[in-house]
Amino acid sequence: MGTTKLKSAFRRYHGCTITEYIQQRRISHAEHLLAHTEFSIGDVVRMVGYRNANHFSELFRETSGLVPSEYRKIARR
């Protein structure tokens, strides 16, 4: 299967691009780690595959509407 066909089939099946899917999975895993572990935010950033905490924070805020520290506080209530 060629790259174009793979990307097209993936988008039809999942409703998003491969990159968007991976990003959604990373953020979802980060939400779980923030809510259910004591790992620092920096550790969570690295665990889900990001190198830059600021970039991660921006993506996280775009997805959840909150920065990671706010999300953690709310999720633990």
Secondary structure in CASP SS format (residue, H / E / C, confidence):
PFRMAT SS
TARGET T0000
AUTHOR 0000-0000-0000
METHOD secondary structure of the structure
MODEL  1
M C 1.00
G C 1.00
T H 1.00
T H 1.00
K H 1.00
L H 1.00
K H 1.00
S H 1.00
A H 1.00
F H 1.00
R H 1.00
R H 1.00
Y H 1.00
H H 1.00
G C 1.00
C C 1.00
T C 1.00
I H 1.00
T H 1.00
E H 1.00
Y H 1.00
I H 1.00
Q H 1.00
Q H 1.00
R H 1.00
R H 1.00
I H 1.00
S H 1.00
H H 1.00
A H 1.00
E H 1.00
H H 1.00
L H 1.00
L H 1.00
A H 1.00
H H 1.00
T C 1.00
E C 1.00
F C 1.00
S C 1.00
I H 1.00
G H 1.00
D H 1.00
V H 1.00
V H 1.00
R H 1.00
M H 1.00
V C 1.00
G C 1.00
Y C 1.00
R C 1.00
N C 1.00
A H 1.00
N H 1.00
H H 1.00
F H 1.00
S H 1.00
E H 1.00
L H 1.00
F H 1.00
R H 1.00
E H 1.00
T H 1.00
S H 1.00
G C 1.00
L C 1.00
V C 1.00
P H 1.00
S H 1.00
E H 1.00
Y H 1.00
R H 1.00
K H 1.00
I H 1.00
A H 1.00
R C 1.00
R C 1.00
END
